[in-house]
Amino acid sequence: MDEDRGGTLRKIRALIDKANATTFEAERDTFLAAADRLMTKYSVEEFELAMARPAAEREKPEVRDFQISDEGDFDFRNLCRKIFHAVVSANRAIIADYGWGTIKVIGYKRDLDHIDLVFTSVLLFVTNEVVPKPDPAQDLGTNLYKLKLAGYRWQTIHTMMASKGVVPDEPWERRHGVKYTSVYKKHCEKHGLPQLTKEAAPGAWRESFMAGFMSRIKERFQKQAKEDEQGYGIVLHGMQDAIKEALYELYPDRRPHPKDCECDSCHYVKCHDQKCTRPRCVEARKPVRYKAPKERYANMVAWNAGRSSADRADLGSTKVGGGKQGEL
């Protein structure tokens, strides 16, 4: 069995080396996909061997704290948390608790290591896409375009570029806005890029961009998780059950209640009696003042740009190309 496992690892290494050596993107993806399938098989074999050992000798799921930055505005922080949740779900781990800037996750060590690497990679990518920085190595048109996409106004863009030496450090004047508008339009026309119009406000563009990015990232992670389950569904569900049991040991109150449970929480979910006198049911029947939700305008050009950006993000495309390579 040890020789077979060693041979599997050698095959994975060889596929990774081939993927890194080729200059063709399609060929690289093919090699990494094959390596991912082998890695999933290897992880399953490791779990099956662990289940064959006495209970006291088995590998246990562990708890790890992940630090989530609270920098940026609310929309960006919310995007970071959604990305983290998608990465965790795709790697068979469970979020145990949300804290202030810290999230507790339960899973197996190799999966937690991979979560750390993939989330860091995607976060760096989306930070540069959604919150780009001026780059003195790029021309003025490129800098103006990416900063305008991020939702900044000309005056803010001028200050940011001046601080990085892209433009002279001069006080903002109206002539700067006129110049930037002209350069921006020429850059868009030259490269066939969409221009922000008066209807497409920078804030609305940025919000739609992040929504499109998140929708595509979730699709990619879900596809990846589905491919992992092919042929190994029963064993992977067994791994998931072990992680859930670790969660319930850490938080006993989160263990599912029996169907016939009549505690306040279970009764509230099942109760349809408008005259029920239980405190929680009485509280739920009290009238609530209606508050109209804030209107949000979606920009489909920005949405599609966000989805295109998510296609370029490196998810470790496979668990091997990302976090597993170092372990091999």
C-alpha positions, 0 to 999 in steps of 0.5 A: 500500500505504501508503494502504491501511495508513493507512486501516486505522489510521484505521478502528481509531482510529474504532472505538476512539473509538466504543467509548470513547464508548458507555455500553453494555458489549455495544456497546463489546465489539463495537467493540473486537472489530472493532478487534482484527480489524483490528489483527491484519490490520494486524500481519500486513500489517506482518510480510508487508512485513518478510518482503519486505525483504532479510534485513538490513533486517527487524525482528528479535525482541528480548529484554526483561526483565520484573520480576515482584514477589516480594511476597506468599505463595507461592500469590500469587507463583505466581498472578502467574507463571501470569498472566504466562505466559498473557499471553506465550503469547497474544501470540505471544512466548516465555519464554526464561529465568526468573530471580530476580524477572526473566523474559526474553521474546523477541518483536516490540516491539509484542507485548512492549509489549502484554504489559507493559500487559496484565500490569500491568493484570491484576496490579493487578486481581488484587492488589485482588481477592486482596489487597484493602486497606481503603477508608475510603470504603466502609461497614464491611460492604463492607470486612469482606466483601472482607477476609474473602474474601481469607482474613484472620482477624477480628483481622488485619482489625481491625488493617488497618482501624484502620491505614486509619481505617475503625474506631477504632485500639483494641487487639483484643478479643473484642467486636470479633470479635462485632461484625464477625461480626454486621455481616458476616452482615447484609451477606451477607444484604442483598446475597445473598452467600455466607458463609464457614462453618467448613468453608470456612476462609479459607485454603482459600477464598483458594486456591480463589479464585485457582485459579478466577481462573487457570482463567478467565483462561487460557480468555479468553486462549486464546479471544483467541489462537484468534480472532487466528489465524482467516485468518492462521494461516500468517503468524502461525506464520511470526512464531512461527518467527522468534521461535523462531529468535531463541531458539535463537540466544540459547540454542543448547542449546535447539534441538531435536535430530534424531530419531536423536540419541543424546546422553544427554538424547535417549537417556534419553527413548527408553530402556526398557532396565532394564539400561542402564548409561548414568549417567542411566538408572542414576540414574533406576532408583534407588528414591525415598522416597515423600512423600504430597502435601499435601491441598488442599480445593477450595471450589467457591463460591470457585472460581466467585467467582474465575472471575466475578472473572476475567470482570471483568478487563480483558485489553485485551479486544483488543490495540487497547483495551489496548496498541495504542491508544497506538501508533496 
